[in-house]
Amino acid sequence: MDTTEYTPAQASAVANLPLPAVHKLIERRLIRPRRLRTGRSVQRMLSRGQVLYLRLEAEGVRLLPLASRRAIAKQIESSPEIDAVRGAPVYRGTRIPVDLIADMLSQGATPEEILAGYPALDREKVELAPLYVQAFPRRGRPALRPWAKRKPIRATRPGRAFVG
């Protein structure tokens, strides 16, 4: 189980949303962070699902009515967990990468086709894949280019040197 939690400032950076906007969403109770008490101070901690919702807010969900936004936030909180196995996010209990499903959807596959090929998934998981990939893009080194740092192959034979 992934127990990654973020402070409001960290969540603001990850979600690309200004910190005052994060605090405003907490005050409006759209997201309800866990309170971590250490001595006299209380630190608010946001889950990955809440950060996903913040990312959606940054992308334009804030244009919807407040009741719809609350329903979306609640749905994300109660959605099936997404695991990270060996660095690639997969659906919990399966070895199906989330980004694979999102790529299939972006290339024009219908959710019914995906569900036929992956019976362990349900429609909700398939529909949330692009949102997850958008909120948590893959990071790391770019793909290797095997042709880089190699001399080009000569298409012609080298000519003879002129001896004069």
Buried (B, 14 or more C-beta within 10 A) or exposed (E): EEEEBBBBEBBBBBBEBEEEBBBEBBEEEBBEBEEEEEEEEEEBBBBBBBBBBBBBBBBEBBEBEEEEBBEBBEEBBEBEEBBEEEEEBBBEEEEBBBBBBBBBBEEEBEBEEBBEEBEEBEEEBBBBBBBBBEBBEEEEEEEEEEEEEEEEEEEEEEEEEEEE
